[in-house]
Amino acid sequence: MSKNTFHLVSLGCAKNTVDSDSMAQLLLRDGYRSMDDPSKAAVLIVNTCGFIGPAKEESYRVLDELAKSKLDGQVLIAAGCLTQRYGVEVAKKVSGIDGILGTRRWMDIVQVVKEVRKSKHPEPIYHLPETATVGTDEYDALRVSVAGASAYIKVADGCRRPCAFCAIPLIKGTAVSRPVEAILHEARTLRDSGVRELVLIAQDTTDYGHDLGMKDGLAILLERLCDEVADISPHPNPSSIGKGARGEGGLDWIRVMYAYPGYVTDRLIEVMATRKQVLPYLDMPLQHAHPKTLYRMKRPSNMDWVYKTLGKMRATVKDLSMRTTFIVGYPGETDEEFQALYDFVQEIRFDRVGTFQFSFEPGTTSAPLGDPVPASVKLERFERLMELQQNISLQVNQSYVGKTLDVLIEGFDNGISIGRSYRDAPEIDGMVLVEGRAKVGEIVPVRITGAMAYDLTGALVEPTLIKL
């Protein structure tokens, strides 16, 4: 195998994928080549996830498999959330790890690889600085992950919210926003490479710019993206359903993920309502709907604000699509509290809902509460809520039959083009299955002909105009 080759496995969320792709960029720039086959790579890297129990188990499993199959001359580096949180414990649990790299200076990957390979070392080399740095040296590597015509841009890292169940502040540290100019630079680069959709991500996008002294930082960032990047080739967003944004080299869609309740401001709502490239889509994890549960979670518990803001958004932002997530089985969740959540979901009728069963995480501020809700109760509540949402999702999807939506085409299989509408975030939401062949990477008008619980079916409105 060549000395300058690497194999990188990325686990966990899209934010982790951005870090993985950024590490790969730095290695490629230093003369390394990426290998799909781990047996042909001199450097093995696993960017781990350590958020909840199942994610940790997967990270340990992948590390163990690579460690056991490691060949002479290969080195194994464990990076990411699991290593930042548990450090020495990871190396003790998986023998054969040569280097440990945390989340807060992943951009030192090249130096860590060189250090690990420089000489024999009986113990793994640890690189776990406490300082998180995402704003300096911003042009060393793009903080992006590209998949086809879509790309994630990480606008900040870390989190300063006090959520009792969440280990992210322990892993990532407090919120650190990236400079606006660095993000604009990346957006221009992505636009020029043919990307059609930007997905802005952070642990909490609505906190963007707070540490930079900005008020309404996310709204300001969106305005500048629209004014200085996306308006090179402006297209109607799907609020003008059926216009068929058929790009000619500009950013068509800008999507916002992970908004925090209480911080969706009037200015942000106005930007979503008036800026053509900003999709009428918002992912705002609410986590629960009973004030007592939310109080124990150390989450915003003013449900009056939730109702008022959701009402304001739906009245202001045409064709708004809302996604949220909930946790069932949180310590102390009574039948009454769960029923309040169930009734809330039934009343609000979100487009998309993700539901998770509470996972006990030692070290979080919820740890003293333990994990008293039986697993069988968690499962029953999970299944009830998901069954309810499945029916709601089907009914909402059925309301689109006969309408026309703009669809970003991402693939083709067995006579069917596969894409997403503005209602569908990459990886987590549904798809639009389109009869016939449309060019991958194009945004085309599609008449919706059928609905399933999570996906839509449709037909091309102007098939003769599709350039293959």
DRENDO-1510 file (C-alpha; in Angstrom, 1 decimal, always signed):
<recs>
REC; n; res; u; v; w
REC; 1; MET; +0.0; +0.0; +0.0 .
REC; 2; SER; +1.1; +3.6; -0.6 .
REC; 3; LYS; +2.3; +5.5; +2.4 .
REC; 4; ASN; +0.2; +8.5; +1.5 .
REC; 5; THR; -3.3; +6.9; +1.5 .
REC; 6; PHE; -6.1; +7.1; +3.9 .
REC; 7; HIS; -9.5; +5.5; +4.6 .
REC; 8; LEU; -12.0; +7.6; +6.5 .
REC; 9; VAL; -15.2; +6.4; +8.1 .
REC; 10; SER; -17.7; +9.0; +9.2 .
REC; 11; LEU; -20.4; +8.2; +11.8 .
REC; 12; GLY; -23.3; +10.2; +13.2 .
REC; 13; CYS; -25.0; +13.3; +12.1 .
REC; 14; ALA; -24.5; +15.7; +9.2 .
REC; 15; LYS; -22.5; +18.0; +11.4 .
REC; 16; ASN; -20.0; +15.2; +11.9 .
REC; 17; THR; -20.0; +14.5; +8.1 .
REC; 18; VAL; -18.9; +18.1; +7.5 .
REC; 19; ASP; -15.9; +17.6; +9.9 .
REC; 20; SER; -15.0; +14.4; +8.2 .
REC; 21; ASP; -15.1; +15.9; +4.7 .
REC; 22; SER; -13.1; +18.8; +6.0 .
REC; 23; MET; -10.4; +16.5; +7.4 .
REC; 24; ALA; -10.3; +14.6; +4.1 .
REC; 25; GLN; -9.8; +18.0; +2.2 .
REC; 26; LEU; -6.8; +18.7; +4.4 .
REC; 27; LEU; -5.3; +15.3; +3.8 .
REC; 28; LEU; -5.8; +15.5; +0.1 .
REC; 29; ARG; -4.2; +18.9; +0.0 .
REC; 30; ASP; -1.2; +17.4; +1.8 .
REC; 31; GLY; -0.7; +14.8; -0.9 .
REC; 32; TYR; -2.8; +11.9; +0.4 .
REC; 33; ARG; -5.2; +9.8; -1.7 .
REC; 34; SER; -8.5; +8.5; -0.4 .
REC; 35; MET; -9.1; +4.8; -0.6 .
REC; 36; ASP; -12.5; +3.1; -0.4 .
REC; 37; ASP; -10.9; -0.2; +0.6 .
REC; 38; PRO; -9.4; +0.0; +4.2 .
REC; 39; SER; -6.9; -2.8; +3.4 .
REC; 40; LYS; -5.3; -0.5; +0.8 .
REC; 41; ALA; -4.9; +2.6; +3.0 .
REC; 42; ALA; -2.0; +3.3; +5.3 .
REC; 43; VAL; -4.0; +5.6; +7.5 .
REC; 44; LEU; -7.3; +4.5; +9.0 .
REC; 45; ILE; -9.5; +7.2; +10.5 .
REC; 46; VAL; -12.9; +6.8; +12.2 .
REC; 47; ASN; -14.8; +10.1; +13.0 .
REC; 48; THR; -16.9; +8.7; +15.8 .
REC; 49; CYS; -20.3; +9.7; +17.3 .
REC; 50; GLY; -20.7; +9.7; +21.0 .
REC; 51; PHE; -24.1; +11.4; +21.4 .
REC; 52; ILE; -26.3; +8.5; +22.7 .
REC; 53; GLY; -25.8; +4.9; +23.6 .
REC; 54; PRO; -26.5; +3.2; +20.2 .
REC; 55; ALA; -24.2; +5.7; +18.5 .
REC; 56; LYS; -21.4; +5.0; +20.9 .
REC; 57; GLU; -21.9; +1.2; +20.4 .
REC; 58; GLU; -21.6; +1.6; +16.7 .
REC; 59; SER; -18.4; +3.7; +17.0 .
REC; 60; TYR; -16.8; +1.1; +19.2 .
REC; 61; ARG; -17.8; -1.7; +16.8 .
REC; 62; VAL; -16.3; +0.1; +13.8 .
REC; 63; LEU; -13.1; +0.9; +15.7 .
REC; 64; ASP; -12.8; -2.6; +16.9 .
REC; 65; GLU; -13.3; -4.1; +13.4 .
REC; 66; LEU; -10.6; -1.9; +11.9 .
REC; 67; ALA; -8.2; -2.5; +14.8 .
REC; 68; LYS; -8.5; -6.3; +14.5 .
REC; 69; SER; -8.0; -6.2; +10.7 .
REC; 70; LYS; -5.1; -3.7; +10.9 .
REC; 71; LEU; -2.2; -4.7; +8.7 .
REC; 72; ASP; +1.5; -4.1; +9.2 .
REC; 73; GLY; +2.3; -0.5; +8.4 .
REC; 74; GLN; -1.2; +0.8; +9.0 .
REC; 75; VAL; -2.2; +3.2; +11.8 .
REC; 76; LEU; -5.6; +3.8; +13.3 .
REC; 77; ILE; -6.8; +7.2; +14.5 .
REC; 78; ALA; -10.0; +7.6; +16.5 .
REC; 79; ALA; -11.5; +11.1; +16.1 .
REC; 80; GLY; -14.7; +12.9; +16.8 .
REC; 81; CYS; -17.3; +13.1; +19.6 .
REC; 82; LEU; -16.6; +9.7; +21.3 .
REC; 83; THR; -12.9; +10.4; +21.7 .
REC; 84; GLN; -13.5; +14.0; +22.8 .
REC; 85; ARG; -15.8; +12.8; +25.5 .
REC; 86; TYR; -14.1; +9.7; +26.7 .
REC; 87; GLY; -10.5; +10.0; +25.6 .
REC; 88; VAL; -8.3; +7.5; +27.4 .
REC; 89; GLU; -11.3; +5.2; +27.9 .
REC; 90; VAL; -11.7; +4.7; +24.2 .
REC; 91; ALA; -8.1; +3.6; +23.8 .
REC; 92; LYS; -8.4; +1.2; +26.7 .
REC; 93; LYS; -11.6; -0.3; +25.3 .
REC; 94; VAL; -10.2; -0.8; +21.8 .
REC; 95; SER; -6.6; -2.0; +21.6 .
REC; 96; GLY; -4.7; -1.1; +18.4 .
REC; 97; ILE; -5.6; +2.6; +18.3 .
REC; 98; ASP; -2.6; +4.7; +17.5 .
REC; 99; GLY; -4.0; +8.2; +17.8 .
REC; 100; ILE; -6.8; +10.0; +19.6 .
REC; 101; LEU; -8.2; +13.3; +18.1 .
REC; 102; GLY; -11.1; +15.2; +19.5 .
REC; 103; THR; -13.7; +17.5; +18.0 .
REC; 104; ARG; -12.2; +20.8; +19.0 .
REC; 105; ARG; -9.1; +20.7; +16.8 .
REC; 106; TRP; -10.0; +18.2; +14.1 .
REC; 107; MET; -8.2; +20.6; +11.7 .
REC; 108; ASP; -4.9; +19.3; +13.1 .
REC; 109; ILE; -5.5; +15.9; +11.4 .
REC; 110; VAL; -2.4; +16.2; +9.2 .
REC; 111; GLN; -0.1; +17.0; +12.1 .
REC; 112; VAL; -1.6; +14.1; +14.2 .
REC; 113; VAL; -1.1; +11.7; +11.3 .
REC; 114; LYS; +2.5; +12.8; +11.0 .
REC; 115; GLU; +3.1; +12.5; +14.7 .
REC; 116; VAL; +1.6; +9.0; +14.9 .
REC; 117; ARG; +3.7; +7.8; +12.1 .
REC; 118; LYS; +6.9; +9.5; +13.1 .
REC; 119; SER; +8.1; +6.9; +15.6 .
REC; 120; LYS; +7.2; +3.9; +17.6 .
REC; 121; HIS; +5.0; +4.8; +20.6 .
REC; 122; PRO; +3.8; +2.3; +23.2 .
REC; 123; GLU; +0.7; +4.3; +24.0 .
REC; 124; PRO; -1.7; +6.2; +21.6 .
REC; 125; ILE; -0.9; +9.8; +20.9 .
REC; 126; TYR; -3.6; +12.1; +22.3 .
REC; 127; HIS; -4.6; +15.4; +20.8 .
REC; 128; LEU; -7.5; +16.7; +22.9 .
REC; 129; PRO; -7.2; +20.4; +23.4 .
REC; 130; GLU; -10.0; +22.1; +25.3 .
REC; 131; THR; -10.2; +25.1; +23.1 .
REC; 132; ALA; -12.6; +24.9; +20.2 .
REC; 133; THR; -11.5; +26.9; +17.2 .
REC; 134; VAL; -13.7; +27.0; +14.1 .
REC; 135; GLY; -13.3; +30.6; +13.1 .
REC; 136; THR; -9.6; +31.0; +12.4 .
REC; 137; ASP; -7.7; +29.7; +9.4 .
REC; 138; GLU; -11.2; +29.6; +7.8 .
REC; 139; TYR; -9.9; +29.0; +4.2 .
REC; 140; ASP; -7.6; +26.0; +5.1 .
REC; 141; ALA; -10.6; +23.7; +4.4 .
REC; 142; LEU; -14.1; +24.3; +3.5 .
REC; 143; ARG; -16.4; +23.5; +6.4 .
REC; 144; VAL; -18.9; +21.8; +4.0 .
REC; 145; SER; -20.1; +18.4; +2.9 .
REC; 146; VAL; -21.4; +18.0; -0.6 .
REC; 147; ALA; -23.8; +15.3; -1.8 .
REC; 148; GLY; -24.8; +15.8; -5.4 .
REC; 149; ALA; -26.4; +19.2; -5.9 .
REC; 150; SER; -26.9; +19.7; -2.2 .
REC; 151; ALA; -24.3; +20.8; +0.4 .
REC; 152; TYR; -24.2; +21.3; +4.2 .
REC; 153; ILE; -22.4; +24.3; +5.5 .
REC; 154; LYS; -21.6; +24.3; +9.2 .
REC; 155; VAL; -22.1; +27.9; +10.5 .
REC; 156; ALA; -21.1; +27.3; +14.1 .
REC; 157; ASP; -20.0; +24.5; +16.4 .
REC; 158; GLY; -20.7; +23.8; +20.0 .
REC; 159; CYS; -23.7; +24.8; +22.1 .
REC; 160; ARG; -24.4; +27.0; +25.1 .
REC; 161; ARG; -27.9; +25.8; +25.7 .
REC; 162; PRO; -28.5; +24.0; +29.1 .
REC; 163; CYS; -30.6; +21.0; +27.9 .
REC; 164; ALA; -30.4; +18.5; +30.7 .
REC; 165; PHE; -30.4; +15.4; +28.5 .
REC; 166; CYS; -27.8; +16.5; +26.0 .
REC; 167; ALA; -24.0; +15.8; +26.1 .
REC; 168; ILE; -23.1; +18.1; +23.2 .
REC; 169; PRO; -21.7; +20.9; +25.4 .
REC; 170; LEU; -19.6; +18.3; +27.1 .
REC; 171; ILE; -18.3; +17.2; +23.7 .
REC; 172; LYS; -18.2; +20.3; +21.6 .
REC; 173; GLY; -17.9; +23.1; +24.2 .
REC; 174; THR; -19.8; +26.3; +24.1 .
REC; 175; ALA; -21.1; +27.8; +20.8 .
REC; 176; VAL; -18.5; +29.3; +18.5 .
REC; 177; SER; -19.8; +31.0; +15.3 .
REC; 178; ARG; -17.8; +31.1; +12.1 .
REC; 179; PRO; -17.2; +34.5; +10.5 .
REC; 180; VAL; -19.8; +35.6; +8.0 .
REC; 181; GLU; -17.1; +36.2; +5.3 .
REC; 182; ALA; -15.9; +32.6; +5.6 .
REC; 183; ILE; -19.4; +31.3; +5.1 .
REC; 184; LEU; -20.0; +33.5; +2.1 .
REC; 185; HIS; -16.7; +32.4; +0.6 .
REC; 186; GLU; -17.8; +28.8; +0.9 .
REC; 187; ALA; -21.2; +29.5; -0.5 .
REC; 188; ARG; -19.7; +31.2; -3.6 .
REC; 189; THR; -17.4; +28.2; -4.0 .
REC; 190; LEU; -20.2; +25.8; -3.8 .
REC; 191; ARG; -22.4; +27.8; -6.2 .
REC; 192; ASP; -19.6; +28.0; -8.7 .
REC; 193; SER; -19.2; +24.2; -8.5 .
REC; 194; GLY; -22.9; +23.6; -9.4 .
REC; 195; VAL; -24.5; +23.2; -6.0 .
REC; 196; ARG; -28.2; +24.1; -6.0 .
REC; 197; GLU; -29.1; +23.7; -2.3 .
REC; 198; LEU; -27.3; +25.0; +0.8 .
REC; 199; VAL; -28.3; +23.5; +4.1 .
REC; 200; LEU; -27.2; +25.6; +7.1 .
REC; 201; ILE; -26.5; +23.5; +10.1 .
REC; 202; ALA; -25.2; +24.0; +13.7 .
REC; 203; GLN; -26.2; +22.6; +17.0 .
REC; 204; ASP; -28.4; +25.7; +17.2 .
REC; 205; THR; -28.5; +27.8; +14.0 .
REC; 206; THR; -30.7; +30.5; +15.7 .
REC; 207; ASP; -27.8; +31.2; +18.1 .
REC; 208; TYR; -25.5; +32.0; +15.2 .
REC; 209; GLY; -23.5; +35.2; +15.7 .
REC; 210; HIS; -24.3; +35.7; +19.4 .
REC; 211; ASP; -20.6; +35.2; +20.3 .
REC; 212; LEU; -19.7; +37.6; +17.5 .
REC; 213; GLY; -21.8; +40.4; +19.0 .
REC; 214; MET; -24.6; +40.0; +16.4 .
REC; 215; LYS; -28.3; +40.4; +17.1 .
REC; 216; ASP; -30.4; +38.3; +14.7 .
REC; 217; GLY; -27.3; +36.8; +13.4 .
REC; 218; LEU; -29.0; +34.0; +11.4 .
REC; 219; ALA; -31.4; +36.4; +9.7 .
REC; 220; ILE; -28.4; +38.7; +8.8 .
REC; 221; LEU; -26.5; +35.7; +7.4 .
REC; 222; LEU; -29.4; +34.6; +5.3 .
REC; 223; GLU; -29.9; +38.2; +4.0 .
REC; 224; ARG; -26.2; +38.4; +3.0 .
REC; 225; LEU; -26.3; +34.9; +1.3 .
REC; 226; CYS; -29.3; +36.0; -0.7 .
REC; 227; ASP; -27.8; +39.5; -1.6 .
REC; 228; GLU; -24.2; +38.5; -2.3 .
REC; 229; VAL; -24.3; +34.8; -3.4 .
REC; 230; ALA; -27.7; +33.4; -4.4 .
REC; 231; ASP; -29.0; +36.4; -6.4 .
REC; 232; ILE; -26.4; +35.6; -9.1 .
REC; 233; SER; -29.2; +33.4; -10.6 .
REC; 234; PRO; -32.4; +34.1; -8.6 .
REC; 235; HIS; -35.2; +31.6; -8.9 .
REC; 236; PRO; -38.6; +31.4; -7.3 .
REC; 237; ASN; -38.8; +29.3; -4.2 .
REC; 238; PRO; -41.5; +26.7; -3.9 .
REC; 239; SER; -43.9; +29.2; -2.4 .
REC; 240; SER; -44.7; +30.0; -6.0 .
REC; 241; ILE; -45.6; +26.4; -6.6 .
REC; 242; GLY; -45.0; +25.1; -10.1 .
REC; 243; LYS; -42.8; +27.8; -11.6 .
REC; 244; GLY; -40.0; +25.2; -12.0 .
REC; 245; ALA; -36.7; +26.7; -10.9 .
REC; 246; ARG; -34.5; +25.3; -13.6 .
REC; 247; GLY; -31.1; +26.6; -12.6 .
REC; 248; GLU; -28.5; +28.3; -14.7 .
REC; 249; GLY; -25.6; +28.4; -12.2 .
REC; 250; GLY; -27.0; +29.9; -9.0 .
REC; 251; LEU; -28.1; +28.8; -5.6 .
REC; 252; ASP; -31.8; +28.0; -5.8 .
REC; 253; TRP; -32.5; +26.8; -2.3 .
REC; 254; ILE; -31.2; +27.8; +1.2 .
REC; 255; ARG; -32.5; +25.5; +4.0 .
REC; 256; VAL; -32.3; +26.2; +7.7 .
REC; 257; MET; -32.0; +23.3; +10.2 .
REC; 258; TYR; -32.0; +23.0; +14.0 .
REC; 259; ALA; -33.7; +26.2; +15.2 .
REC; 260; TYR; -34.1; +26.6; +19.0 .
REC; 261; PRO; -37.5; +27.4; +20.5 .
REC; 262; GLY; -37.7; +31.0; +21.7 .
REC; 263; TYR; -35.1; +32.3; +19.3 .
REC; 264; VAL; -37.1; +32.3; +16.1 .
REC; 265; THR; -37.4; +36.0; +15.8 .
REC; 266; ASP; -39.7; +38.3; +13.8 .
REC; 267; ARG; -36.8; +39.2; +11.5 .
REC; 268; LEU; -36.0; +35.6; +10.8 .
REC; 269; ILE; -39.7; +34.9; +10.0 .
REC; 270; GLU; -39.7; +37.9; +7.7 .
REC; 271; VAL; -36.6; +36.7; +5.9 .
REC; 272; MET; -38.1; +33.3; +5.3 .
REC; 273; ALA; -41.3; +35.0; +4.0 .
REC; 274; THR; -39.7; +37.5; +1.6 .
REC; 275; ARG; -36.4; +36.1; +0.4 .
REC; 276; LYS; -37.0; +33.8; -2.6 .
REC; 277; GLN; -34.0; +31.5; -2.1 .
REC; 278; VAL; -34.8; +30.8; +1.6 .
REC; 279; LEU; -37.1; +27.8; +1.7 .
REC; 280; PRO; -40.3; +27.9; +3.6 .
REC; 281; TYR; -39.0; +25.1; +5.7 .
REC; 282; LEU; -37.9; +25.1; +9.4 .
REC; 283; ASP; -36.6; +22.3; +11.6 .
REC; 284; MET; -37.3; +23.3; +15.2 .
REC; 285; PRO; -36.8; +20.5; +17.7 .
REC; 286; LEU; -39.3; +21.1; +20.5 .
REC; 287; GLN; -38.5; +17.9; +22.4 .
REC; 288; HIS; -41.8; +17.9; +24.4 .
REC; 289; ALA; -45.1; +19.8; +24.8 .
REC; 290; HIS; -45.8; +19.5; +28.6 .
REC; 291; PRO; -44.4; +22.4; +30.6 .
REC; 292; LYS; -43.3; +20.2; +33.5 .
REC; 293; THR; -41.4; +17.8; +31.3 .
REC; 294; LEU; -39.8; +20.7; +29.5 .
REC; 295; TYR; -38.8; +22.2; +32.8 .
REC; 296; ARG; -37.1; +19.0; +33.9 .
REC; 297; MET; -35.4; +18.9; +30.5 .
REC; 298; LYS; -34.2; +22.5; +31.1 .
REC; 299; ARG; -35.8; +23.5; +27.8 .
REC; 300; PRO; -38.0; +26.5; +27.1 .
REC; 301; SER; -41.4; +25.6; +28.7 .
REC; 302; ASN; -43.6; +28.5; +27.6 .
REC; 303; MET; -46.1; +26.7; +25.4 .
REC; 304; ASP; -47.9; +29.9; +24.8 .
REC; 305; TRP; -44.9; +31.1; +22.9 .
REC; 306; VAL; -44.8; +27.9; +20.8 .
REC; 307; TYR; -48.5; +28.3; +19.8 .
REC; 308; LYS; -48.1; +32.0; +19.1 .
REC; 309; THR; -44.9; +31.6; +17.1 .
REC; 310; LEU; -46.2; +28.6; +15.0 .
REC; 311; GLY; -49.3; +30.6; +14.3 .
REC; 312; LYS; -47.3; +33.7; +13.3 .
REC; 313; MET; -45.0; +31.6; +11.0 .
REC; 314; ARG; -47.9; +29.8; +9.3 .
REC; 315; ALA; -49.7; +33.1; +8.7 .
REC; 316; THR; -46.6; +34.9; +7.4 .
REC; 317; VAL; -44.6; +32.2; +5.5 .
REC; 318; LYS; -46.6; +30.9; +2.6 .
REC; 319; ASP; -46.6; +27.1; +2.2 .
REC; 320; LEU; -44.5; +26.6; +5.4 .
REC; 321; SER; -43.3; +23.1; +6.1 .
REC; 322; MET; -42.4; +22.4; +9.7 .
REC; 323; ARG; -40.3; +19.6; +11.1 .
REC; 324; THR; -39.7; +18.9; +14.8 .
REC; 325; THR; -38.4; +16.2; +17.1 .
REC; 326; PHE; -39.7; +14.8; +20.5 .
REC; 327; ILE; -38.3; +12.7; +23.3 .
REC; 328; VAL; -40.6; +10.2; +25.0 .
REC; 329; GLY; -39.9; +8.4; +28.3 .
REC; 330; TYR; -37.9; +11.3; +29.8 .
REC; 331; PRO; -37.4; +10.8; +33.6 .
REC; 332; GLY; -40.6; +11.6; +35.4 .
REC; 333; GLU; -42.8; +11.6; +32.2 .
REC; 334; THR; -46.3; +10.7; +33.5 .
REC; 335; ASP; -49.2; +9.3; +31.5 .
REC; 336; GLU; -50.7; +12.8; +31.7 .
REC; 337; GLU; -47.5; +14.5; +30.4 .
REC; 338; PHE; -47.3; +12.1; +27.5 .
REC; 339; GLN; -50.9; +12.6; +26.6 .
REC; 340; ALA; -50.3; +16.3; +26.5 .
REC; 341; LEU; -47.6; +15.7; +23.9 .
REC; 342; TYR; -49.8; +13.3; +22.0 .
REC; 343; ASP; -52.6; +15.9; +21.9 .
REC; 344; PHE; -50.2; +18.6; +20.9 .
REC; 345; VAL; -49.0; +16.6; +17.9 .
REC; 346; GLN; -52.5; +15.8; +16.9 .
REC; 347; GLU; -53.5; +19.5; +17.1 .
REC; 348; ILE; -50.5; +21.2; +15.4 .
REC; 349; ARG; -50.1; +18.6; +12.5 .
REC; 350; PHE; -46.5; +19.0; +11.7 .
REC; 351; ASP; -45.3; +18.0; +8.3 .
REC; 352; ARG; -42.5; +15.9; +9.8 .
REC; 353; VAL; -41.9; +14.5; +13.3 .
REC; 354; GLY; -38.9; +12.6; +14.6 .
REC; 355; THR; -39.4; +10.7; +17.8 .
REC; 356; PHE; -36.7; +9.3; +20.1 .
REC; 357; GLN; -36.9; +7.2; +23.2 .
REC; 358; PHE; -34.9; +8.8; +26.1 .
REC; 359; SER; -31.4; +7.5; +26.3 .
REC; 360; PHE; -29.6; +8.0; +29.7 .
REC; 361; GLU; -26.3; +9.8; +29.3 .
REC; 362; PRO; -24.0; +9.9; +32.3 .
REC; 363; GLY; -22.4; +13.3; +32.9 .
REC; 364; THR; -25.4; +15.3; +31.7 .
REC; 365; THR; -27.4; +17.3; +34.2 .
REC; 366; SER; -30.3; +14.9; +33.9 .
REC; 367; ALA; -28.1; +12.1; +35.3 .
REC; 368; PRO; -29.4; +12.5; +38.9 .
REC; 369; LEU; -32.9; +11.8; +37.6 .
REC; 370; GLY; -31.8; +8.3; +36.5 .
REC; 371; ASP; -33.8; +6.4; +33.9 .
REC; 372; PRO; -36.9; +5.4; +35.7 .
REC; 373; VAL; -39.4; +5.0; +32.9 .
REC; 374; PRO; -39.5; +1.3; +31.9 .
REC; 375; ALA; -38.3; +0.4; +28.4 .
REC; 376; SER; -41.6; -1.1; +27.6 .
REC; 377; VAL; -43.4; +2.1; +28.5 .
REC; 378; LYS; -41.0; +4.1; +26.3 .
REC; 379; LEU; -41.5; +1.8; +23.4 .
REC; 380; GLU; -45.3; +1.9; +23.7 .
REC; 381; ARG; -45.3; +5.7; +23.8 .
REC; 382; PHE; -42.9; +5.9; +20.9 .
REC; 383; GLU; -45.1; +3.6; +18.8 .
REC; 384; ARG; -48.3; +5.5; +19.7 .
REC; 385; LEU; -46.8; +8.8; +18.7 .
REC; 386; MET; -45.2; +7.6; +15.5 .
REC; 387; GLU; -48.5; +5.9; +14.5 .
REC; 388; LEU; -50.3; +9.2; +15.1 .
REC; 389; GLN; -47.7; +11.2; +13.1 .
REC; 390; GLN; -47.8; +8.6; +10.2 .
REC; 391; ASN; -51.5; +9.2; +9.8 .
REC; 392; ILE; -51.0; +13.0; +9.9 .
REC; 393; SER; -48.1; +12.8; +7.5 .
REC; 394; LEU; -50.2; +10.8; +5.0 .
REC; 395; GLN; -53.1; +13.3; +5.2 .
REC; 396; VAL; -50.8; +16.3; +4.8 .
REC; 397; ASN; -49.1; +14.5; +1.8 .
REC; 398; GLN; -52.5; +13.8; +0.3 .
REC; 399; SER; -53.3; +17.5; +0.3 .
REC; 400; TYR; -50.5; +18.0; -2.3 .
REC; 401; VAL; -52.1; +15.6; -4.9 .
REC; 402; GLY; -53.0; +17.6; -8.0 .
REC; 403; LYS; -50.5; +20.4; -7.1 .
REC; 404; THR; -47.2; +21.1; -8.7 .
REC; 405; LEU; -44.0; +21.2; -6.7 .
REC; 406; ASP; -40.4; +22.0; -7.8 .
REC; 407; VAL; -38.3; +19.0; -7.2 .
REC; 408; LEU; -34.5; +18.7; -7.0 .
REC; 409; ILE; -33.6; +15.5; -8.9 .
REC; 410; GLU; -31.0; +13.3; -7.2 .
REC; 411; GLY; -31.1; +10.0; -9.0 .
REC; 412; PHE; -32.7; +7.6; -11.4 .
REC; 413; ASP; -33.7; +4.0; -11.1 .
REC; 414; ASN; -35.9; +1.6; -13.1 .
REC; 415; GLY; -37.7; +4.4; -15.0 .
REC; 416; ILE; -38.2; +6.6; -11.9 .
REC; 417; SER; -36.4; +9.9; -11.2 .
REC; 418; ILE; -35.9; +10.4; -7.4 .
REC; 419; GLY; -35.8; +13.8; -5.9 .
REC; 420; ARG; -36.9; +16.1; -3.1 .
REC; 421; SER; -39.2; +19.0; -2.8 .
REC; 422; TYR; -38.7; +22.0; -0.5 .
REC; 423; ARG; -40.5; +20.0; +2.1 .
REC; 424; ASP; -37.8; +17.4; +2.3 .
REC; 425; ALA; -34.5; +17.9; +3.9 .
REC; 426; PRO; -31.7; +15.6; +2.8 .
REC; 427; GLU; -31.4; +12.2; +4.5 .
REC; 428; ILE; -34.1; +12.7; +7.1 .
REC; 429; ASP; -37.4; +13.5; +5.2 .
REC; 430; GLY; -39.3; +12.0; +2.3 .
REC; 431; MET; -38.7; +11.7; -1.4 .
REC; 432; VAL; -40.7; +12.5; -4.6 .
REC; 433; LEU; -40.7; +9.6; -7.0 .
REC; 434; VAL; -41.2; +11.0; -10.5 .
REC; 435; GLU; -42.3; +9.0; -13.6 .
REC; 436; GLY; -39.7; +9.3; -16.4 .
REC; 437; ARG; -36.2; +10.6; -16.6 .
REC; 438; ALA; -35.1; +14.1; -15.5 .
REC; 439; LYS; -31.5; +15.3; -15.4 .
REC; 440; VAL; -29.8; +14.7; -12.0 .
REC; 441; GLY; -29.0; +18.0; -10.4 .
REC; 442; GLU; -31.8; +19.9; -12.0 .
REC; 443; ILE; -34.9; +21.4; -10.3 .
REC; 444; VAL; -38.0; +20.6; -12.3 .
REC; 445; PRO; -41.7; +21.1; -11.9 .
REC; 446; VAL; -43.5; +18.0; -11.0 .
REC; 447; ARG; -47.3; +17.4; -10.8 .
REC; 448; ILE; -48.1; +15.3; -7.7 .
REC; 449; THR; -50.2; +12.3; -8.6 .
REC; 450; GLY; -50.1; +10.2; -5.4 .
REC; 451; ALA; -49.2; +10.3; -1.7 .
REC; 452; MET; -47.8; +7.8; +0.8 .
REC; 453; ALA; -47.1; +8.3; +4.5 .
REC; 454; TYR; -43.7; +9.8; +3.9 .
REC; 455; ASP; -43.2; +10.1; +0.1 .
REC; 456; LEU; -45.0; +11.6; -2.9 .
REC; 457; THR; -45.3; +10.4; -6.5 .
REC; 458; GLY; -45.6; +12.6; -9.5 .
REC; 459; ALA; -45.1; +13.2; -13.2 .
REC; 460; LEU; -42.9; +15.8; -15.0 .
REC; 461; VAL; -44.9; +18.8; -16.1 .
REC; 462; GLU; -42.7; +19.7; -19.0 .
REC; 463; PRO; -40.9; +16.4; -20.0 .
REC; 464; THR; -40.0; +17.7; -23.5 .
REC; 465; LEU; -38.0; +20.5; -21.9 .
REC; 466; ILE; -35.7; +18.2; -19.8 .
REC; 467; LYS; -32.2; +18.2; -21.3 .
REC; 468; LEU; -30.6; +14.8; -20.7 .
</recs>
